[in-house]
Amino acid sequence: MRVPLIAGNWKMYKTQGEATKFVADFVGLIEDVAGVEVALCPPFTALAATAEALRGSGVALGAQDCFWLEEGAYTGQVAPRMLVDVGC
């Protein structure tokens, strides 16, 4: 049986500082939650800050969008390896 996933997609909300504060509050609220995987999906600009804030928490980091090519002249797109590099 698959483990349920609860993911929070932040859309276009939260700066890096707001993301860091949110994660600090959020992780404490879900520390007793069991039987599900939890992931947070901040906007691209807050991925690195959120990854650092989530380190060691057991909460996964996800991205809102991913381009299918590994690299190239695609303005505004984010490649899979870039997302892996930041911790997704």
C-alpha positions in Angstrom: 0.0 0.0 0.0 1.3 3.5 -0.8 2.0 6.0 1.9 -0.2 9.0 1.6 1.5 12.3 0.6 0.4 15.6 2.0 2.0 18.5 0.0 1.7 22.2 0.5 2.1 24.2 -2.7 2.8 27.8 -1.8 2.0 29.2 -5.2 3.4 32.7 -5.3 3.6 33.3 -1.5 6.5 33.7 0.9 9.8 35.4 0.5 13.0 33.6 1.7 12.6 35.1 5.2 8.9 34.3 5.4 9.6 30.7 4.2 12.2 30.2 6.9 9.9 31.4 9.7 7.0 29.3 8.4 9.1 26.1 8.3 10.3 26.7 11.9 6.7 27.0 13.0 5.4 24.2 10.8 7.8 21.5 11.7 6.9 21.8 15.3 3.2 21.4 14.5 3.6 18.2 12.6 6.2 16.4 14.7 3.7 13.8 16.0 2.1 13.2 12.6 2.6 9.6 11.4 1.7 7.4 8.5 2.0 10.1 5.8 4.8 11.8 3.9 4.8 15.6 4.1 6.3 17.9 1.5 6.5 21.7 1.1 6.7 23.2 -2.4 7.7 26.9 -2.2 8.2 29.2 -5.1 11.6 28.8 -6.9 13.1 31.9 -5.2 12.6 30.3 -1.7 13.7 26.8 -2.5 17.3 27.1 -1.1 16.1 28.9 2.1 13.4 26.3 2.6 15.8 23.4 1.9 18.1 24.7 4.6 15.2 25.3 7.1 13.9 21.7 6.5 17.3 20.0 6.9 16.9 17.1 9.3 13.2 17.6 9.7 11.9 14.6 7.7 9.7 17.0 5.6 10.5 16.7 1.9 11.1 19.7 -0.4 9.3 19.8 -3.7 9.2 22.2 -6.7 6.2 23.7 -8.3 7.4 23.3 -11.8 10.1 21.5 -13.7 11.2 21.8 -17.4 11.8 18.5 -19.2 15.2 19.3 -20.7 18.5 19.2 -18.7 19.7 22.6 -19.9 19.4 25.2 -22.7 18.3 28.7 -23.5 14.9 28.4 -21.9 14.3 31.7 -20.1 12.5 31.2 -16.8 12.6 27.4 -16.8 14.2 25.1 -14.2 15.9 21.9 -15.1 15.5 18.7 -13.0 19.2 18.6 -12.1 18.9 22.1 -10.7 16.1 21.1 -8.5 18.0 18.0 -7.3 21.0 20.3 -6.6 18.9 22.5 -4.3 17.5 19.5 -2.4 14.3 18.5 -4.1 
